[in-house]
């Protein structure tokens, strides 16, 4: 996402006298909060701009959000995700494919959200917010919102909550590199994203709750226009998890809970997991650790890690070179780990090497290569071929930091009524490497924002879930 200076399009709701007085009377609180965030999360002059290191010790407290999986794919008894192919049934025939064919788009729509409580009194409701690992500002649709996207539950109504406060245009955070700018006496924001998404609104403070825990004067975006936002008829907005001080996780970190963790599961709607902070983060044995790289510029919000190699089973792929994952300014290249991206995207050169190596091994085992829309490598599913599927390992700069992806997270079973079942590589080529949600399933990730470290270990994530109320 990036900022754009489009202020005239944002409708400005009229503030009543009482609300205006409340804003004036609480201005000192607003300034104090902003100073708190700026003091603890912005690096001093000369430091790496946007570095995730924070100058605050952990408070010893802990808190957790409910983490909800959103997809309608069946999990087979053998652990593979099963996808029903509809586009393939429109093909006149099925031909064997022996050359590299880049997939047309991600064929799986897998998303995760956290459930947050916002507001007070009759204005308080729970909202599903879609995870965005690179987002800089948590936001949700507010009354009035035009256009708006369908969501679960009512729109947030600022007038119904006595603790709602608008952030003034003179605030320290209402300037670049934050995605905000003054609009008269108020602070406006504009976020854009994939598929033409464009969100406008005003920045505000409100009480945020997660379970029994409550955090006052939480900075968020109150959106009054949400175009082309893929809400899946559920999401009220986005839970930003990036490195900007105004993101959800960095605001929690500013209050002393400088670690957060999640463990993605592939279960259905009957259970939910947890996005855990501080003392709620499980202490697991066998964690492997890599550094979170310092930001290259002040606008960078992603958590980059140093990927240097890839293995299939125990064999290192010699065609994979570290420079394939080199990071460049402007968000180009590099490697990030993102639960908001359904399937892994590999840098194009690296993808070609991985696909060729996988197909070479499968061909030796007499696999039949077939075509499925949206995938680059598919073979006809047989019990024999399934036994020959290899695991894949991502090697990071630290020698012991190796993230292993099992075949069950590396391939999906794509069913076609006309052509039968195929096993398809759940990856695609792209401009940079993003390790996506499916490849993160059954791995615990722990982000240490204070020491700029990312740790991970294999874990049956269904054990850290609870039944939906």
N, C-alpha and C positions, 0 to 999 in steps of 0.2 A: 504494500500500500504506500501511497505517497500523498503529500499535501498539494493542494491546488487552491489558488486564490479566487474562489468564486463565492462571493458573499451576497450579491444581489438576489440570488435565487432562493436564499434561505428565508422562510417566513418568520417574522418576528412576533412572537406572542406578546400580548399586552400584559404588563405586570400591574397588579393592583397596588394601591398605596401601602397597604399593610405588608405586602411582600417586599416592596422596595425598601420600606423601613427595616424589615428584618435583615435584608441584605446589607444595608448600611451598618446596622448594629453588630453584624457578625463579620465585618470586613477584617477585623483584627485576627479573628480565628482563621479566616481564609489565608491571610498573609502568613500566619504562623505555620499552617499546614504546608504551604508551598515552600517556605523556608526549610521546613523539616525535610521535605523530599529533596530539595536542591542540595542541602547540606550533606545528606547521607548517601545520595546516589549519583551526583554529578562529580566526575573526577576533577581534581585540581588542575590548574593550568600546567601544561607540559605533560600531563598524563595522557594515556590513550583515550581518545574521545569516545564516549559511549561504552567504556569498559564495564563489564558486569560487576566488578568489585565494588563492595559497599563498605563504608567506614563505620559499620555498626556491629556490635557484638550481638549474638543471638540472645533472645530474651528468655529462652527456656519454655515459652508457650508453644502451643500447637493448635492447629485447626485444619479442617478438611471440608472440601466441597464434594458433593455427589458428582460422579463422573458417569455419563450415560452414553452408551453406544447406539448409533442410529444407522441401521442397515437392515435389509430384509433378505439376506442371504442365509442359506441353511449351512450349518456346520455338520459335516458328515461324521460318521462314527470313527473314520480313520484320521480325523483331525483336519482334513482339507476343507476349505471354503468352497461351496458349490454355487455356481452362477448359472442361471438359465439364459442361454443365448437366444435372442429374438431376431437380431439382424441376420444371422447366418441362415435362418430358415427362408430368407428372401433370395438367397443366392441360387442361381440356376443349377449349379453343380459345384462339387468340391474337388479341387485339384491339389495334388501334393505340392508343397512349397519347399524349394531347396535353396532359395536365396534370401538374403536379409530383406525384411520388409518392415519398416518402422510402423508401430501402431498409430492409429489415427487419433486416438484420445484415450484418457483413462476410462476403462470399461466398467469400473467399480466405483460406486458412490458410497464410500464409507466415511462417516463423520462421528465426532465425539463432542459432547457438550458438557458444561458444568452447570449446576443448578445454584443460582445465587438468589438471596432475598434482598430486595431493595425497597427503601421507603419506610414509613412509620405509620402507625394507626391504620385507618381504612385504606391508606394509600400503599400499604406494604403488600407485595406479592412475590412469589417465586417465579424466576424466569430461567429458561434454558438458553444459554449463551454458547455459541459455537466456538471451539478452541481455535485460536490462531497464534501459532508459535512465534510469528514475527510481528504481530500487531503491537501498536504503540499506545492505543487508547481503548479501554473498555467502553462499549457503547450499546445502546438498545433503543428501540423505537418508542417514542413518547407522543402523547396527545398534544396538539394535533399532528398527524403525520400523513403527508400526501406527496407522492404515492407511498403506500405502506404495503408490506408483505404479510401474508397470513402467518400467524404464530400461535403457539399454545398459550392460552390465557389472555387476559386483557393487556392493552397497551399501558405502559407506565403513565400515570397521571400526576404531573408535578403539583397540581393544585390540591390534590387529595392528601399530600404528605406534608406535614408541618416541618419536617427537617430538611426539605429540599432548599438548596441555595444556589443561585446562579453565580458563576465565577466572573469577575469583572474583567473588562478588556484591558485594564492596566495591570493585571496579575503578571507575575514573573514568568509563568508557564505559557502565557498567551502570545508566544513568539516562536519563530523557528529556533531549534530544529524540531520542536513539537508540532504536531499536525493541527495547529490552532493559529488564530489571528484575531485581533480586535475587530468587532463589528459594532460601532457605536459604543455604548457603555457595557456591552456584553462581549463574551469570548466565544467566537464561532469556530467550528471545525468542519473540515471536508476530507473524507477518505474515499479513495477509489481503489478498484481491484479488478479481478478477472471477470471476463464476460460482461464488461461495461458497468460493473457495480459502481454506484456513486451515492454516497451518504452525506447529508448535510445536517447540521444542528448546532446546538450551543453546549458549552461545557458547564458542568454543574458539580455540586457536592451533595452527597446523600449518605444515609446510613446503609451499610452493607452488612448482611448477615450470612453466615455459613454454619448451618446447624445451630447450636446454642451460642456461638460466638457472634459478636457484633462489633463492627468497626465504624466509627463516626467520621463524617466529612471525607468520604471516599470520592476521588475525582473520577468522573465518567462523562461520556458524551450522550446528550439527550437528543436523539435524531428526530427531526421533523420532516425529513424526506429520505426515502430509502429506495433507490431505483436499482433494479436488477440484482437485488440481494437474494441469494439462494437460501431461503429460510427453511426449505423442506416442510413448510406448513407447521413448523415447530419452533425454530430459533427466533428469539426476540431480538437478538443482536449478536455481538461477538465478545468473547472473553480474550482480551489481548494478553499474550504471555511474553512479549518481547522485552528488550533491555531498556527501553525508555522509562524514565521515572513515573510516567503516568499510566503504565500498563498495570494490569491486575496483580501480577506476581511481584513487580517491583514495589508497588504500594504496600503489599503485605510484608515484603522484605524490609521496608522503611520502618515498620513497626516491630522489627526484631526477629521475624521468622525468615531467616535468610537461606533456607533450603526448601525446595519443593520437589515432589516426586509423584509419579504415576506409573501404573502397570496396566497396559491396555489388554482387554480380554475380547474374545470374539463371540461372547454369548449374546443372547437376544434381549428382549425388552423386559424380561421378568426380574433381572438383577441389574445393579449398578455398582461401579467401582468408586474410587476416590482419587481426587487430586489433593494430596496431603502437603502440609506446611509445618516447618519447625519441628517440635517434639513429636508430632504425629507421623513423621517420616519413619518407616520401619528401618531398623538396623539389621541389614542382611549380610551374611558372610559371603565371601567370594566376589565382591564388587571389583570391577576393573575400572580404571579411571583415566580420562584424557582431559587435556586442558580446553577450556572455552577460550577461543582466540580473542584478542583485543580488537575493538572496532577499528576500521580503517578511516571512518569519518563520523561526524556527529549525528548523521541521519540513520546510521546503521542500527537496526534493532534485532537482527537475527543472532542466534547462537551458533557461530561457526566452529567446527572442529577440524583437526588436521588429518584427513584421510590420505594414506600413502600407498595402499595396496589392497588387493582382493584375492581370495583363495577360493577354489572349488574343492570341497572336502579338505584334505591336508595339503593340496598342491597349490603353491603360489603361482598366479598367472603372470608370466614374465612380460607379457605385452602390456600390462598395466603399469604406468609410470606416475609418480607423485605429481608431476606437472599437469597431468590431466585434471587434477582437482585444485589447481592453483586458484587462489582468490584474487579478484581484481576489484578496484573501486567501482562504485555504482551498482553493487549487487550482482556482479557477473562472476561466474565460476564459484569455486569453493564447495564446501559440503556442510549441510545443516541437517538436523534431525527434527522432523516436523510431524506431530500427530494429527495435524490438520490437512495433510496431503495423503490421500487414500493409498496410493501405491508408490513405490520407490521410483525415482527418476535418476538415471545415471548420465553423467556427461557423455556426449555422443561417442567419442573415441573409446571410452571405457565400456560403454554398452556393446559396441561391436565386438570387442575382445571377449566379453563375458558370453554373449550369445553364441559366437562361433565356437567357443570352448565347450559350452553346454551341448550344442547340437553335435559336435564332433563325438562327444562321449555317448550321447543317446543313439547316434547313428551306428556306432560300434556295437551297441546292444540291440540293433535291428528295430529301432523305433521308426514309426511311419510319421513323417511330418505332414501336418494338415493346416488348413487355413481357418482362422477364426477372426472375425472383425474386432479390431481394437487391440490385438496382441501381435507381437513380432515373432514369437516362437511358440508353437503348439505341436504336440504329438498326440497320436491316438492313445487313449487311456487303455492300458492293459495291466493286469496284476504284475506281470513280469517287468514292464517298464517302470511302474511305480516303485518297485524295489531298487531300481537303478538310479533314481533321482538323487542328486548330490546336494549337500548343504553348501552355503556360501558364507564366507567370513569377510568382514570389513576390518582392515588393519589400520589402526591409527598410529600417530607418531610415536607414542610410548610403546615399547616392545610388547608388554603384556596386555595392552588395550586392544582386544579382538572381540568384535561383536559377531556372534554366530547366528545365522538365519537358517532354521531348519527347512526341509523341503515343504512341510505343511504351510509355512508362511511364504515360501518362495514361488510356489505354483498354486493355481486354482483349478478346480474341476469345472470346465465349461460344458454344460449340457446343451445339445441341439436335438430337437425332435426329429429332424431329417437325417442328421449326420452322426448322431451318437455323441459320446463323451470324449473330451480331449483334456489333456493336461497342458496348461498354458503358463508361461513365465510371466509373473505378475510384476513386471518392470517395463519401463519405457525410456527412450533416449531423450535428452533435453540439454539445455544450456548450462545447467549446473546440477550437482548431485544433491538430491533430497531423499533421505531415508524415511520412507512413509509409514503410515499407520499399520498396514497389514504386516510389514516386516518388523514392526516393534511389538507385535502381540506376544505375550508370555515372556517379556523382558521388563525388569524393573529399572527405571531411569531415575536418578537422583541428581538434581541440579544444585550445586553449591554456589550461590551468587556472591558470597563474601570472598571466597578463595578462587572463583572462576574455574570450577572443575565440574565435569560431567562424569558420573559413575553409572555403571550398569551391570546387571547380572541376570542370568536366566531364572525365571520364576513362574510357577503355574498361577497366572494372575487371577484366575477364578477364585482362588483362596482369599483374595483381598476384595471381596464383593459382598453385597448384602441384598436381600430381597427388596423389590420396589414396594413402597407403601400402598 
